Every structure is written in C-alpha cells, then in structure tokens.
Amino acid sequence: MHNPEDVKSLFAKKGDRLIDETDFNIICLLEREGEKTLKAIADHPSVNLTPASVSSRLRKLEDNGIFVKYVPLTRIEKIGFARNLILLIQTEPGANFDSIQTKLNAIEGVKSLYKLIGEYDLFVHLCCMGDQGLERTLNEINQIPGLARVSKTMVQERLKENFHNLVEEKTSE
C-alpha cells in the first residue's frame, strides 16, 4: 500500500499529469483486486464516486492510453510454466537494436521485454514449460546476432508485481 502522503505529493502539482489522485486509487484498486463492477469501485472508500463517474474516468484512462489493455495477473507456475528466468542482455556496440528487439519478440517463451539504461541494454522475462523448452528458447536467443553478453537468473518466487504486493495475496489463498 502506498503512503498517503507520498500519493498526495505526487498529485500536488497538476502540470501535464493525465490522472488525479482518484484515478490513481482506481488504478491501484483494479490492480490489487482485479475485475470489479462499477458500483463496487464507486463504493470503495478510496474512490467514493457514482458508478457513472467511475465509468467516465475509466473511459478517460483508456482514451489517454494509461490502460494499455485489460489482462489477468496470472500465476504462471500454476498453469505449467515451471521455468521462470530473467535475462539481462548487453548488446554489441553498433548492433542493430531494432532487429534484436524484433527477434526477441518473436521467440516463444519471451513474456516481457524491456529496454534498459545502464550496464545492460535489455531485460527479458522468460516463461517455459520445462527444461527442454528453456534450453530451446535460450539456444534461439543465443543465435541472435549482436548480443555481447547474456546474464541468466532463475526466478525463485514472484513477490511483487505492479502497484500491489503479492505477498499480501498469499495469506488469503
């Protein structure tokens, strides 16, 4: 949960901001609790609006591109993805970054891909069914021209994702 003072200071200056504190509370509520009716969102103490107002705000969040799409937050291990790996990739100087990105996007098992600033250029999250799938995926990645270094780390347990803490969810399972 966010410190209320931090949230208030985040929205103290209007500027170019596309959302206000209530929009932020709606986003956090949906990320934390998933699909809810307009009435349930409207009645939540952090929102306290009419269902029509919530509907209007959700439409605005969609129109402004803040909600990219609605997707479930999935516990990948429960649907058979036994191998969950993080790759940190350094590209060679002058490598064709667009080509590398396109090739990584096309590989089955690449769940997430982020461009980084720092020691590494790319963050890749892999999800594979088992050792054979993981080996096949890693071999495919290693064939991509322009990769200087690929550092691999196996995920032991997902503890947090988005604005809410998954550890809190474990107590209700």
N, C-alpha and C positions, 0 to 999 in steps of 0.2 A: 504494500500500500504506500502511496506517495505521501510525504509530509505535506499537510495542508498549506503550510507557509511557503514551501517551495512552489507548489502549484499556483498559489496566489501571486507570487513574484513573477512566475512565468508569464502570467497574463496581465500584469500591471501596466505594461506598455502596449497599446493597440498596434501601432505601426502597420506592417504588411501582413500581420497574422490572419490566417484564414479561419481560425477557430477561437472560441472563447472558453472559459473555464467549464461551462455546462457541456459544451461539445466534447471537451476533453474527458469529462466524467462519463458521458455516454460511451465514448470510445473505450475507456477502461472497463466499464460495466460489461459491454459486449465481449471484450477480450477475456474478461475474467469468468463470465457466466454463460457465454455463448448466446445462442438464439433465444430471444425473448419477445414477448408481444409488446406492441407499442404501449399498451396500458401498464404493463409491468415495468417498462423502462421509465415511463412518465411518473409512476408512483414511487420510484426509488428515491430515498432521501437526498441523494447527491444530485438528482435531476429536478424533481418536483415541478413538472410541466404538465400540460394537457397532452393526450395522445396525438392530437393534430399538430401541436408544436414540435413534438418529437419527430413525427413523420417529416415535417418541413426541414428540420435540422439534419435528419438522415439523408434526405434528398440533396441538401446543400453539401454535405460531406462527400457524397458520391459525385456530384457535379464538379466539385473542386478537386477531384482526384485524390482525396485523402483516403477514402476506401477504394483500394485498387480492385478487390473482389472479395466476396464472402466465401471463406473456406473453413472447414473444420480444423481444429488443432488436434492432430492425430498422434496417438502413442504408437509410433512405428513398430516398436518391438512386439506389440500385441497383435499386429497383423502379419507377422512373419519376417520382418526386416531385422535379422539377427546381427547384422554387421552395420555399425554406425560409425563412420570415420570422418575426421576433419583433415583436410589437406591445406597446407599453406604453401603457395607456389611463388617462386621467383621466376620471372621471365628473363630471357637473354636481352642485353641491350640492343635496341633496334628491332626486336621481334615484332611481328605483325599481331598486335594485341587483338584486333577485331577478329582475325582468323582463329586465334587461340580461344577467344570467348565463344565464337560460333561452334567450334569443335567440342568444347566442353559442354555447351548447352545441349548438344545432340546426343551426348552419351547417356545411356540408360543407367540409372543409379545416382546421377547428379541431382540432388534435391535442391540445393541452394548454391548460388554463385555470387560472390561479392568482389568488387574491385577495391583494393586497399591502397593506402598511402603509408609508406614505411618500409621496413626491411623486406616484406613480402608484397607481391602485387595482387594476388588473388587468394580468396578464402573459398574453399569448396567443401560442401557438406555432402557426403556420400551415404546412401542407404542401400544396402544389398541384402539379398535373401540369405546368403551363406558365404562360406569361404570361396567356393568356385566363382560365384557372381562377383565377389570382391576382387579376386585375382584377375578375372576377365576385365573388369572396369579399370583397375589400376594399370593393366597392360595397355589398354586402349588410351588412357591418359598419358602414359609414358611414351607413346608413339607420336604425340603431338609435337611438331617442330617448334622450337623457340622457348622450351621450358628449360631453365637453368638448374632449378632445384625444387624438389617436391618433398616437403616435410609432412609425415603422416602421424596422426594421433587418434587412437581409438577412443570413442566416447564411452565412458563407463555408465553415466547416468545423466539424463537431462534434468537440470534443477530449476531453470528459469527460461521463459520464452515470452516475448512481448512485454507488456506492462504489468503482468501479474506473475505471481510466484507459484510454480508447480508444486513446490514443497507443501504449500497450504492444501492443495488438492489431495495429496496423499492421505491426509488424515480423514478425509471423507470417503475414501474408497472402501 
